[in-house]
């Protein structure tokens, strides 16, 4: 199941089974297949069909998770003294991603990213694909610890399903090593391959480093909203940027 594809599970009980698993970021199979003998038989059938059609996968531990098709393998490159791996994120990365986002957001230069961390904390689910939104992450890791992320959030509204909002960041200790560009390139390539036509993101006008970085990578300023943010009692403009994958 690709994030750019709509959710088309026509059977009501089967769709409800998937949505319950998706809402929780995965569930033990024993919890899904429960109840009376008849209920267990029906649940096993729904799970089998959802797995067959690519909506679910089952881990070795017997956990059912939404299956999001990602046509990108892990890639490694050397940055300074560290070997950095960039790969699709998985549910186990949630805590590391939230920590990385919050460290970057603490600088008060990336307000949209802070809202992403708040949403992840509230939902406790990393990836999303339902009738309202799709959410995809790639991470940069060193020794399996998350040191950077790129996030794509795509509304499932028909008039907006060709667009996605993007956030990208790297914790301070690993900046200036090309990791941000690698993450941005990975997300842009994936967005292009999955049919997205426009990418957007917004940053405060005080974050000139981010604006320069994006412009150097083909993004352009599309609009400026004056006094959109209020940081430490100071009003700051919002710079709205866009790119075509």
Buried (B, 14 or more C-beta within 10 A) or exposed (E): BBBBBEBEBEEEEBBEBBBEBBBBBBBEBEBBBEEEEEEEEBBEBBBEBBBEBEBBBBEEEEBBBBBBEBEBEEEEBEBEEBEBBBBBBBBEBBEBBBBBBBBBBEEBBBBBBBEBBBBBEEBEBBBBBBEEEBBBBBBBBBEEEBBBBBBBBBBBEEEEBEBBBBBBBBBEEBBEBBBBBBBBBBBBEBBEEBEBEBBBBBBBBBBEEBBEBBEEBEBEEEEEEEEBBEEEEEEBBBBBBBBEB
